[in-house]
Amino acid sequence: MLYHLHVKDLALIDSAEVEFGPGLNILTGETGAGKSILIGSINLCLGSKANKDMIRNGKEYGFVEIVFGDLSEHQLQLMKELDVEPEDGQIIIKRKISNTRSEIKINDETVTLSKLRKVAELLIDIHGQHEHQSLLRDGYHLKVLDDFQIRDTGGLRQSVNEKYHEYTALKEKLSGFNMDEGQRQRELDFLKFEIEDIENAELKEGEEEELAARFKKYQNIQKIYGSVQKARAVMDEFDVSLAIREIQDALNYDESLQGISDSLYDMQSISDDTVRELDRYLDKNDFDEEEFNEISERLDYIRSVMMKYGGTVEKTEAALIEKQERLSELMDYDEAREKCEKELAKTEKELLKLCEKLTEIRKKGAEVLAERIRLEMVEMGFLDVKFALDFKKLKEPTANGIDEVHFVVSLNPGEPVRPLSEVASGGELSRIMLSIKTVLADSDEIPTLIFDEVDTGISGRTAEKVSEKLKKIAMSHQVILITHLPQIAAKADIHFCIEKIAEEGHTHTNIRKLDYDESVLELARLLAGGMVTEAVLANARELKNLAKGSFKEV
C-alpha cells in the first residue's frame, strides 16, 4: 500500500505531504489546480522520464519521495529476486531531478531507471495517460488472462517454465558440439591444462583463511614484538609489592582491610605470571623466514588458481567437475553429440505438447474472460461494444508458453475489432482497465491502483456504475483516484482537495485531507459548478450519506 507522498519544488508545488490510507482515496480540485502535477510526481518515482522543466521556477532541483508498506509474502520474494531489501517492512523510493542529472534511490541505495521500473511494477499500477497505461505494455494482456485462470493454469505454466529451461540448457549444450576436429583438439588440450592446474593446487577448505592469518602475523612481526616489549616495560613499573606493604601496616589497626590485602596478593600473583608469559613470548622469537616465504608463495598460488576458476574452493571444485564432464564429452564427441541431439528433440517435443495444452486451456478461459469484461464495459457506458482476446502463435516457445495475446475491441456499431491502442482514448482506456480490474478483483496482486481520467465523457447512471466498480475494487485494493464527478467523489473513504493558491505574487498548489463537513462542501462545489447554496449543500450531504450507506437528516 502507498502510505506517504512527499513532493518538493516541482511545477507549482512548493512542498506537499500526503498520507494515503486503505480503500478509496479520492482527489478533487478545480481545473488547473495541479492534479496532473501530483500524478506526474508519482510517475517520476515509478520510472517515467524526468524533465528539467518540471523543476519549480528558481529552484535548483525537484524532489519526490513515496513510501510503500504492508508488502505480501509474494511481493517480498519478488523484491528479493531484484536484490531489494525492505527497510522496517517498507520500500522508500526517492527521485531527485536537477538541470544536469536525475538521482534515484530505493531505501537509500542508488539504482538504475530500469530497476526502479521493475520494482514499481510490483507495487502500483497507474492508469490515465497513454504512456503510463499497463494496457499498452507488451505481455500485459497475457498476464491478465493468466491471472484470471490462475487455478486452471498455474501448475501447467510452472511445468512449461521448468521444461523450457531444460530445453534451453540442452540447446546451449548442443551448440558446444558445433566444431571441427581442430577446434575439438584445441579445447581438449586446454581442458586438460585447466584440470591439471586445479588438481595440482590440491585445494582444501579453510586453508586460504589459515594461511592468510599466519601471513598477516609474520608480515607484522616487528610491530607485534615492539608492542609486547612496551607491555613488558610497563609491567616493570607496576610495583604491587609497595601497595601490599602499606596495606599490611594499616591491617594491623583495621581488620576490614583484609579483603583488599587479599586482592593485592592475587594481583601480584597475576602480575608475576603475566611477566613470565611476556618473557617467554619475547625469548621464543619464532619468526622463520623460510616458512614465511613458503606461506607467501602457497597463498599466492592457491589464490591465483581460485581467482581463475570461481574465487572460492567450492566454486573451483565445481568448475573442476564441469570441466571433467566436458572433457569426457569431447573424448567421445560423436556419441555425446548424438545423445544430446536426442535429448533435445525429446525435450522440445515435451515442451511443445505442454504449450499446446496450455494454449487450449487459455483459449477456453479467454472466451469467458472476454465476455465478463465486455459486460463490465457495458455497465461503464460502452453501449455497443465487442471485446475479444486475439491469439497468435510465437515462432519459438518461451518460459510462458507459445502464445502472444492481445485485447481487441470495437467501441462503435459496424466497426471491426482492432487493438486497444488504435481505438481507445485515455479516458476510455481507464474505464476498460477498471472493467478488467473489477473482473480480476480477487486475483490481482498489485496492491495499489491509481486512476486518472476515468470519468472522462460519462455522467448520470454510468458515473454511478463507475463509482460502484471503484468501491468494489477498493475492498481488496488501495485505490487512488482523481475525479470531477460528485457521484464518484462521494464514495471516498479518504477525500483530498487540491487547490491552487495565489498570495503575494506567488502561486502554489496545496493538497489537504478533508473532514466530513469539508468533503460535503467540496461535493457541493462539484455539483453546483458555481455558487454553492443551502439547497446544493443539502444535496451534497445527502449524496455523501447515501454513499456511506447511512442517510442523515439534512
N, C-alpha and C positions, 0 to 999 in steps of 0.2 A: 504494500500500500504506500502511496505517496503521502508522506507526513507533512513535509515542510518545503516551501519555496522561498528563496531569498534572491531578489533582483536588485542590482545597484548600477546606476548610471547607464541605463540602456534606453535609448529613444527618449520618451517623456517621463520615464521612471527615475526619480532621484534615488529612492530606496524603498523597497516594499517587502514585507514579510507576510506570507500566507500560510496558515496552519489548516491543512485539509483534514477531513475526517472520513470515516467509513460511509457507505451508502451513496446518496445522490448529492453531489456538490454542484450547485448552480451559480454561475456568474452572469450578472446582468449589468447593463450600463448603456448610456446613450451612444449613438454612433460617433466614432472618433474619440471615445474616452480612453481607449488603449487596450481593448480586449485582445486585439490581434498581437499587440506587443507582448502580452502575457503568454499567449500560446507560442509566439516566436521565441520567447525566453526559455520556455520548457524545451522547445525543439532544439535549441542550442545545446542543452545538456543531454540530448538524445542523439546528437551527432549530425545535426544539419550544418550546412556550410555557414561559416562565420563571415559577416560583412562588417567592415570597419565603420560603415555609415550608420550602423545600429548604435554606436557609442554616443552617449549624450553629448551635445554640443559643449565644448570647453573642457571636457574630461579626458584624462589620459587613457582610461580603459573602462570597459564594462564587465560586469561580473554576475554570474548566475550560480546558485547552489540549490540542488534538490536532494532531499533525504528520503530514502525508502526503508521500510521496516516490515516486520511480520512476514518474512520470506518462508515459503513452503519448503519441505524437505527436498522436493524435486528441483526447485529453484536453487537451493544451496548446493546441490550436487552439480548442476549445470554451471554455477558460478565457479565451483572448484575446478571444473574442467577448463574454464577460461583463466584459471590462476588468479581468481579474485576472492579475497577473504573478507567476509563481513566484519565490521568493527562494532562490537557490542550489539550484534544482531542487525546492524544497519548497513546500507550501501549509500555512501555520500558521494555524489558526483558534483564536481566544480568545474566551471569553464570561465576562463578569463580571456577577453579579446582586447587587443590594442591595435594601434595603427600598423604595427610591424609583425605581430605574431599572435597565435592562439595557444593557450595553455589548457590542457585537460588533465584532471586528476580524479581518480576513483579511490576513495579512502586514503587521500594524501599521497598516492602513488601515481606518478605521471604515466599516462597511457596514450596509445595512438587513437586516431579517429576511428579506425576500423574496429579496434577492440571496444571502444565506447559504444559503437552501434550494436555490436553483438550482445553486450551487457544490457543495453537499453531494451532490446527486443524481448528479453526475458522479464522485464519489469512493467512495461507500459505500452499501450497501443494508442496512437493518435489518429484521428480521422477528421479530415476537414479539407485542407488544401491538397491539391493533387500530389505534390511532391512528398507528402507525408502519408499517403494512403497505403495501408497494408494491402488493400485490394489490388493495387497495381504492381506489387512486388512479385517477381518470378518465384514460383513454387508455393505461394501462399494458398492458392485455390486447392491444390492437392492436400495441403496441411489441414484446411477446413474440412475436407472430405474425410481424411483420416481421423481427425478429432471426433467427427460425428460418428464414425464407425469404430471407435477405439476398442469396444468389446468384441467386435467381429473380426478385426484385422490386426489388433495389437500383437498377438502371438505370431501370426503369419509374417508380419512385417519384420519382427525380430529374427525369424528364421531366414527371410530373404537377406537381411543385413549380414548375418553370420555367413551364409553361403556365398554372398558377394565378396566378402573379404577373403574367404578361402579361394574363390575364383581368381581374384586379382593377385593374390600371393603366388598362385601357380603360374599365372601369365608372366609375372616378373621372373619367376624361376626359369620358365621355358626360354625367356629372352636371353638368359645366360648361356644357352646352348647354341646360340647363333654365331658360331665362329669356325674358322678354317683350322687345319691341323697346326699351322704355325702359331696362331693365336692360342690354341689349346695348350701347346707345349710351353709357350711363354708363361701362361697363367699357372700351369703345373709347377714350373720351376720357381715362380715367385711364391706360390703357396707353400712349397717345401721349405723355402728360405724362411718364411714367416713362422711356420710351425716350429722349425728348429730354433728360431730366435726366441720364441715364447718358452719352449721346453727347456732350453739351456738356462733360462733365467731361474728356473726352479722356485717360482714364487710361492710364498707361504703367507697365509692370512695373519696380519698383525706384525709381520717382520719390518715393514716400512716404518711403522709407528715406533717400534722399539729402537731401530737404528737411528731414526731421527732424534729421539730423546738422548741417546748416547753421543751422537754427533754434536748436539747442542751443548752438552756438558763439556766435552773436550774443547769445543770452539771457545768456550767461556771460562776455561780452567784458571787462567790468570786472575780474572775478576773474582772467581769463587774463592781462590786461595787468599787474595787480598782481603776480602770481606771476613773470612774466617780468622785471619791474623789480627784484624782490627777487633774482632769479637774477643779473641784471646787476651789482647792488651787491656780491654775494658774489664775483663774478669780479674786481671791482676790488681786493678784499682779498687775492686769491690771487696772490701775487708769487713766480713761479717763478724770476725772474732772480736773486734773492738766493741761492737754493739753488744755482743754476748757478755763481755766483761762488765760493761756499765750496768746492764740489766741484772747481772748476778749480784753486784753490790747493792742495788736497790731491792733485790729479792730478800735480802737479809732483814728488811724492815717492812716489806709488804708482800705477803704470800699470793695476793691476787695477780701478781705479775708472772706467775708460774707458766701460764698458757703462752704468754709472749716469749718467755725464755725457751720453752719447748719448740715454738715455731722458728726461733732464730737458729737453734741447733739443727732443725730439719733443713733450714735454708742453707746452712753451712755445708751440710752433707750433700745437698743437691748441687751446690756451687762447686764443691770438690770433684764430684762426678762429672759435671759439665766440663771443667778444666781438663780432666783426664781424657774425655772424649774428643775435645778440640785438639789436644796434643797428639792423640793417636791419628786423627784425620790429617794433621799437618805433617806428621812423620811418614805417613803411608805414601803420599806423593805418587798416586797410581797412574799418572799420565804416561801412556805408551804411544809414542809417535807412530810406530809401525801399525799398531791396532787402529789408531786414528785414521791413517791413510787407507787401511783396508775398509773401514766403515764408510769413509767418504766415497771410495770407488764403488763399493757394493750399492750404496744408496743411490748414487748417480745412475748406475746400471739398471737397477730394477725400476727406478722412476722413469727412465727413458723408454724401457720396454712397456710399462703400463701406459705411458703417455701415447705411445703409438697404437695401442690396441684397446683403449677404453678408459684409462685413467684410474681404474681400481683393479685389485686382484680378481674380484668376482667378474667384472666385465671382460678382463683379459682372458680368463679361463673360458668364458662363454664364447669369446672370439676364437679361441683355440678349437673348441668343439665345432663351431661353424665352419672353420677353415678345413678341419679334418674331414667333415662331411662333404664339403665342396671338392676336396682332393679325391675322395672316393668316387664322386660323380664323374670327375674328369678322367679318372683312371679307366672307368667303364662308361665312356662317353656316350656311345650309340645306344647302349642298353638303358642308361639313365634318362636320355632324351626321350626315347620311345615310351618309357614308363611315365614320364612327366606329361607327355602328349596325351596319353590315355587317361590319366588322372584329370587333366584339364578338360578334355572332351566330356568326361563323365560328370564333372562338377558343373560345367556350363549347361549341360542338359538338365541337371537337377535344378540349377538356378532358374532357367527359363520356365521350367514346369511350375516352380513356386511363384514366379512372376505372373504367369498366365492365370494361376488360381487366384492370386491377389487382384489382378485386373477384373476377373469375373465377379468377385465379391464387391469390388469398388463400384463397378457399373450398376449393380443392383442397388447399392446404397445411394449412388448418385441420383437415381430417379426419385427416391424417397426424399433425399435432401433438397433437390431442386424444387419439388412440389411444396415442401414446407416453407422454403424461402420465398417462393412465389406467393403463397398465401399471406405470409407476413408482409410482403411488399404491397399487396392489395390493401391491407389494413393501413399501410403507411401512405396511401394516397396514389399509388401506381395502379390505375384502374384496369387498363387492358395490357397486361404485362405477360411476357413469356420469359422464362428463365430456365437455363439448362447447363449441364457440365459437358464440355466438349473434350473427348479423349483423343490423344494422338500417341502412337507407339514410338518410343525412342529407338534410335539405331542400335544402341548398346544398353544393356541392363545397368542399373545403378544400385546403390545400397538401399534405395527405397522403391525398387521395382523398375518397371519399364514403361511407366505411364507419365505422360505430360497432360495435365488437366487445366482447362481454362473455363471460367464462367463466361457464358454468352447470354445476351439479353436483348429483348425488343421492348421498348417502352411506349411504342405507338402502334395503333392498328395497321396491319398491312406491311409493316417493316419486317425484314428478316432478322434473325438473331445475329448479333455481332459482338465482338469483345467489349467488355465494360469500358475500357479506356477510350474506345471510339464512340461511345454512345452517351455515357452519363456525365453530368456536370458535377462540380464539387459537392453541392448540397445533395444531389441525387445519390452520389457515391456514399455519403454519410448515412443516408436513410437505408441504402442497400446493406451497408455494413451493420447498421442497427438491426435490420431484419436477420442477418446471419448470426449476430451475437445473441439475439433472442432465441434462435433455434439451438445455439450451442451453449446456452447459459449455464448448464450443469457440467459441461465437459471442458470449457475453455479455461486454460491455466494462466493466462495473462491476468494479473490481479487488478490492474488499473487501466481504465479506458477513458480517453478524452475525445469528446465530440465537439466539433465546431461546424457551424452552418447546417446543422441537422434539421433546422426548422425553415430552411430556405424554400419559399414557394408553397408553404402549406398554411392552413388555418382551420378554424372550426373543429369538426369531428376528427379530421386527420390529425390535427395538433393534439387532440385529447388522446388519440390512439398512440401517437409517438410518445407522449408523456407516460402512458401506461407501460409501454415497452421498456422505456428507460428505467422506470421504477422497478420493473421485474428484474432487469439485469442488475440493478443496484442492490438487490437482495443477496447476490453472490459475488459481486464485484464492487470495487470503488469506481464510481463514475463521476467525471468532471466534465461539465457541460456549459458552453456559452450559448445563451438563447435570447431572443427578443420577444418570445411569446409568454404571456402570463399563465396560460394553461399548463405550460411545462415548468415555468419558474415556481409555480405554487406547490409542485411536488417535492421541492428541495428538502433534504434533511439538513443541509447547511447552505445558507444563502449568502453570497458575497456581492457587493456592489463595486463596480469600477467607475471611478469619477475622474474627470479632467478638471483640475483646479487652477485658476489663474489668479495670482496675487503678486503685487509689487513688481509687475513686468515680468513675472516668472510663471511659466506654465508647467505643471507636472501632473502625473497620474497617481491617484490614490486608490488603494484596494482595502476594503474593510468588511468584516463579518457583520451581518445584520442580526439583530434580535427580532422577536416576533413582530413588534409594532413597526420597526423599520422595514421589515420584509413586506408587511402589508402596504406600507406607503410606497415601496418600490413597485409592487404589483399594481397599485393604483396608477402610478405613472405609466406603466406599460399598457394598462387598459385605456387610459384617457389619451395618452399621446400629447397632452397639453395641460390645461388647468385641472387640478385634482379637486373634486367637490366631495361633499359628505356622502352623496349617493355613490360615487365611484369608490370611495373608501369602504363603504358598506359592501359593495360588490366584491372588492378585493379581499376583504376579511372573510366573506362567505366562501370565496374561491379557495382561500388558504385553509380554512377549516374543513371544507369538504375534501380537499386533497389529503388532509391528515386523518380523515375518517371520523372527525368529531365536529359537528356543527354547533357553534356557539351563537347565542343571540346577538344580533347586530343592531 
